[in-house]
Amino acid sequence: MLPMLDVQGFILVGGESSRMGEDKTRLRFGERTSVELIARALQHVTPLVTTVGRLHYKVGALPNIPDLRQRWGPLAGMEAALRHAQSRYCLIVACDFPFVNQSLFKRLLAFADDPDAVVPMQDDGRPQPLCAAYRVETCLPSVESAIAAGQHSPRALLAQVQPRYLPFSELSDLEGSSNFFFNVNTPEDYQRAQRMFR
């Protein structure tokens, strides 16, 4: 795994929560919000954790930076994170994955010495670029190029770099792995996530 100072963590909080009907960054799981849960997990691998996506957004003592482009989607948050980074790698995580944990982040970083990005695969075989590790040197120019071409999907960034896709079989031994990529987007998702959390 990379030394702690070579990695920064960024939590994307810029979504409009339109399907949820309320600000999903403020949804609580027990005593904490999903952003707080993700931040605590990231802080086990780096002391440098920042929220990305909204002007004046504040969670505890976490620093915040806004997206550089309005209504561009998560790729704009990734661009802001990569531009802000002072580290070799970034862990970039969407705010609606309340069940990620430090073991997942440590596993991603264990493969981060060589590829431009380490992207986990969900158990359904789909890549999850919104919970992945990115090499700043190569991914920053690539995300800027993708945005200049009018792209909005994180997969447009991955198409321009050399990622390592980590099969779910490389993660399934980790505690809680079956819930890592449960995405809380709707009230129904939140109700189910609350049951899972309890």
Steps between C-alpha positions, in 0.01 A plus 500: 500500500613854432626709794218700659630836381485385137121468513216745554133416538218688329127452555273619218203692643388702197200298384155658494331209686203530261393138538531514878291814538730630776871558547643149513829622645306574822332160529589337829609145576496468874682801641678598177427603144630300206761772439623466858512121472700516176734764645573284805583205275727714280679643804637154572710525182559876473464796738409719201129470422306768311142535381452609138212652312319781679592855595502548879415133570610400850521172689683522830860608452531362145627753246282550193563603139231580242460346158668702227198457270134522593258218412770292334461193717757292687772545238518868604547394861775262397669781307484731802642228726787419266586869454497559875706194587854537632551124509597233250165323523143595586229282643178642356172379650139601434306605809228238451708192588450484879635144531853547367771442758872532565565142386367582154716812473809313618436228243467753217824670603680165518475490118578868439873496433478455123162571332350843434190400695383209714130449440302235689244283328162452664368149554287546184817553296463874448793732576449758774704811410341703781682300765847465358865607522643736236857598417498880488780544244323306225134534595487880533588573135272216392199628693559851363516356149179303551316808625636713214348240266163549666501175695315467831555135599790386718548218252619760248799554729568127528495469121803733480721338765624153590287384793522178692152356547488308825258205475251463781668169580799710615273682748252237608714380791471841667248552778189674370595451135148402393379851592797714387330629189143526622401836360253717693314704238130472586286496817457126447878456485532698822242287680680184390839647595366587844397138552838381377680742729307383803 
